[in-house]
Amino acid sequence: MRMLNKWRSGLLLALLTVVGIAPTALAADPPPLKVGVTLHPYYSWVANVVANTNVEMRPILPGEVDAGDYQPRPEDIKKLADLDAIVINGVGHDDFILDMIKASGNTKLVIIKPNDGVPLLKAANGGTVNSHTFISFSNAIQQTYAIAKALGALRPELAETFQKNAADYARRLRAIKSRAAERLVNPAINRVVTVHDGYGYLMQEFGIEIVGVVEPAHGLVPSAQELGNMVDLLKREKVRVVFSEETFPEPLLNVLRQEGGAHVYIISHIASGTYAPDKFEVEMQKNVDAMVQALVTDPGH
Amino acid sequence: MGSQGLRSPRRWFRWPARSGYRTVEVQPPSRADEGGWLFLAAGFVLLGVIYTYGFEREASRALSAASGSSSGLLPYQLLFRELPSPEQRTFRAMQEGVGEAVRVRGDSGSWPSVEALAADGVPPFAPDVLDKTGVRWSARSEGLFANYLGVPSADPAAPAFLILVQEPDPVTGEKPPPPSVIDEEHQLLADGTLLHVTYWKRPTAGLHNGFIIDPAIEGWAQIRVSTPLEEMAKNENAQ
């Protein structure tokens, strides 16, 4: 058996020499690029950019944890130690990652901030910027290209593949957006309230105005007074649609329904669940379907 | 007693106690001394405040003088965040469209037509069913410049938009080293070509039909994402 293996190895070596590929050349191939991500949308975007290559992907946060509720853990810091690059939000949604990177001791890590150059909207409450740039088709496309460019700089031999993959992904996202836009022409309702301040970019793309945001800050439940103010706003501005999220407490939604006369629809800011390449497309499709139902279909009946 | 005196030499100069008791008069802190120290401290604080305020004000004035305004914006520039929402939407679409156009330019060496971009569904060039102003886009290029011009057809009160691209002069143009810092007005192609890309808006009334090379002179306002000072601070933080 051992003789047979030696014979096979010898044959392989001879074959490589004959076709001009020296074993040293094989050894010189760069190791697979290891890329980390902080948020679910970034996983989907990177996965689509690096499709059909040997790039390894690694989400840093556990899938079930929303970045807004996350506390860094030692086992997550370990995941950063051997990464080549990491894609981060960098405008307030994952600030914890910078300390984690320092703690990991990985000084060669390339930090990719696809938000650089993206025009930021103001946050509804608090005077900061709205960091949910990822809940948007237009931003997703631009940031996917930015990721492709940054990864291409790290692996020039794969740059063309990354660009082509990004272009294919952009085409698919534009198709979802375009179909939704056709259904959202002249909606019966074009002014809404959202529970979470995560939808400014998405609503703007479809010409929908956000009149108010229920949460006083990211992930915070409103006080009784704040909820009362929101009920007043719903009545005063005659807003009939509230977009909420599955995790928001049902008793508070009931106040908006019963006192404010609002219909509540569920949308998602793609913040938790299993990391998957198609997660962004699937959840954004659900989001625009919910918008069509809330703003076009239901008010028509 | 003797050993205590050795440990405390000041006691050698004091009158020896005649008995086991001695009387010591405890003086209250001097009002004059205390007031003096307080006054001195207050003086230091005041000087610090004057220095800091004066320094900040002078630095701000110097920056304003150099850049034309306290934000660093030039008189013909305005910020994305100050635009009304429909115009922000158009600007975002323009940015997305520029990304695609620049990629075609990088691959083919020439700027794509509006029709080609629209056929690929690229905003803002593709038909936009949600655009109430009916902006129609056209593209022209002359020499080192290219114009993508969007003019509203359904609402004369709506603004016109312009994407102005300037190619580098092949002889004297900027040739930055590969890892250059690219700001919001510059885009670097894979072959090292540094493009100058800017976004503009202006009232549609009075818009002439000619090719545009210097929009600021023709009443256009440049839309920027951030002020030059904000951009400078961001680049410093990134380094």
Interface residues (C-beta under 8 A of the other chain):
Chain A: D116 G117 V118 P119 L120 L121 K122 S138 N139 I141 Q142 Y145 A159 Q163 A167 A170 R171 R174 A175 S178 A181 E182 L184 V185 Q204 E205 F206 G207 E209
Chain B: F80 R81 S85 P86 Q88 R89 F91 R92 A93 Q95 E96 G99 E100 R103 D120 G121 V122 P123 A126 D128 V129 L130 K132 E184 A190 V225 K234
